[in-house]
């Protein structure tokens, strides 16, 4: 059987879970995820698990945070005066917003702290600092 090698375009089904068993993402009910192995299109730990697999093969891989979304960056958190946020924007803990950087880039942020005067926004990926487990099945090598 043909084994996946770096540079191959593949399609996989996957279910990603946290250490407590909570599913954070899955391709169930959707088309398989398609990407080129070794191209940096997916997290490094998952990318490294694919070479050597054959069509129909299933496996479960544990990926440490540093091989997934990395560690949280304290500089990606910023306190903003409440007066700078329009009144019609909901400011509950956990609310996800989009902000525009000075260069015009749109960036997702999460409200992580609220005081009378400030709102702290976090631009870290929600899975930063978390170890992940993926159950994967190789569906196709293109």
N, C-alpha and C positions, 0 to 999 in steps of 0.2 A: 504494500500500500504506500501511497505517496505521503510523505511527512512534510509538515509545514516548515518552511525556512524563512529567514529574514528576507523581506522584500516581497513575499507573497501577499496577495490580497485575499483575505479570509472573511468568512461570515460565521459568527458565533451566537448561540443563545446563552444567556447568563442570568444569574440572580446574585445580587450583591447584598451581603448582610453585615451587620455590626456584631461586636463580641457578644452582645446580649441576645442575638438571634433576630433582631429587627431587620426586615428587608428595607433597604434604602433605594434600590433600583432593580428592575428586572426587564428582560425583553419578552416575558410571557405575554401573549396576546398581540405582540408586535412583530414586525419583520426582524430577522437577526441583525445584529450589529455588524457592519462591514467596515473594515479598515485594512491598512497595509502594515504588516508586521514590521516592527523596528523603526517606524516612521515618526513616532512620538505623538500619534493621534489619540492614544489612550494612555492611562496611567502606566508608569514604568513596570511595576510589579506584575501587572496583568500581561503587558506586552512580552515580558521575559518568559511567561508561563506557556505561551502558545507554540514556539518552535518545537518540532519533534512530535506534535500531535498528529493524528490521522483522522480522516472524516468519520464522524460518528462517535469518536472518543469523547468521554466525559471525565472531568476531574474537578476537584475542589482545591483551591489555592488560598493560602493565608498570606495577606500582604500587609507588611508593617507600614505605619503612617509615612515614613520617609520614602517608601516606594509607591505611595498612593498620592495623596494631596499635600504631603509635607506637613511640617509643624506650623502651628499658628504663628503669624508674624505680628508682634505687638505694635509695629508701626502701621499696620493695616486697620487699626482701631483709631477712631478720631471722635473727640467730643465737639459737638456743634451747638452754638447757642440756639435755644428754642425759637428765638425771635427770627432766625434765618430760615426757619422751616415754615412753609405756608400752612395756614390754619386747617385747610381741607385735607392735609396729609395725616393718615392715622398713625399714631405713635404708641402702639402697644409693644411690649417686649416680644421679640420674635418676628415682628413685621418685617417683610422683605421689601425693600425699596430699590429704585435705580437712581443713581446720581450721575451727574455729568462732571467729568474732570476738567481742569482748565484747558486741556488739549482737545476737548470735545468727545473724548471716549466715554461711553456709557458703562457704568460699573454697578453690579448688584451689591447691595449692602444689607445688613440685618441690624435692627434696633436691638441692642444688647443691654443698655442701661439708660435709665431715665431719672432726672432730678428736676427740681423746680426750674432750674436755669438752663440745663443742658440735656442733649440727647447724644448718647454714644453710639456710633455706627461702626460696624465691623465688616470689612471687605474681604476677610479671609474666606476661603471656600468652607461651606458648612461641614465638610468631612475632614478638614485639616486637623491633624493631631490624632486621628482615629485609625486603628488597625481595622482592616477590612477582610472579608472572606468572600470569594467568588466561586460559585458552582458554574462551570462552563461546559458547553458542548460544542465541538467543532462541527459545523453544518456543511461548509463548502470551502474549497480552495479554488480561487478563480484563476 
